[in-house]
C-alpha cells in the first residue's frame, strides 16, 4: 500500500523494475483484449446467422441483426487498433530495457577495467620495462665476469696445451689407421667344433635310417 502511494506521488523506483512492471501490465491488458476480440467475433457470427435465418420471413429482425453486426464490427476494429498500439509499446519497452541492460553491463566492465589498471600509465610501464632490461643486462655482465675469472691466478701455457692436443690427435689417427688395415681373424672356438660334431652325428643317423628301411623291404 505504501509503495503504491509513494509511486503515485512520484516516489523514486528502480527503472528496471518499473519497466518490467509496465511490460507485465501491457501483456495482461493484451490478454484481456484478445478475449474481448474472441467474444466480439462470436457475436458477429451470431448476428450473421440471425440475419440469414430471418432474411425471408422477418426482414425487420434480419435488418436489426445486420445493424448490430455492423456496430460490433466497428467495435472489433477499434479494439484491434488498440491491441496493435499496445503490442508496439511492449516491443519498444522490451527493446529499451534490453539496451539499458547492455549499457549497464558495459559500464560495469569499464569500471572493472579502471579498477584493474588503477594508477597504471604508459610512462610507468615504459619505466618498468627499462628497469627490467637494465637489470637483465647487469645480470649478463656479472655472469660473463664470473666465467672469465674462473682460471684467474692459474699459470697455463697455451702453447703447451696446443702441443699436447696435437699429440693426442695424432695418436687417435694412428689407432684408426691400424684398425683399418689389420684383418679380422675369428679363431675356431668350442662352438665351431661342437657344430661340426653335431653335423657328423646327424649324417650317421640318416644313413642308419636308410639301411633300416632297406632291410624292412
Secondary structure as GFF3:
##gff-version 3
##sequence-region A 1 217
A	DSSP	alpha_helix	2	8	.	.	.	ID=ss1
A	DSSP	alpha_helix	15	53	.	.	.	ID=ss2
A	DSSP	alpha_helix	59	117	.	.	.	ID=ss3
A	DSSP	alpha_helix	122	148	.	.	.	ID=ss4
A	DSSP	alpha_helix	158	181	.	.	.	ID=ss5
A	DSSP	alpha_helix	190	216	.	.	.	ID=ss6
###
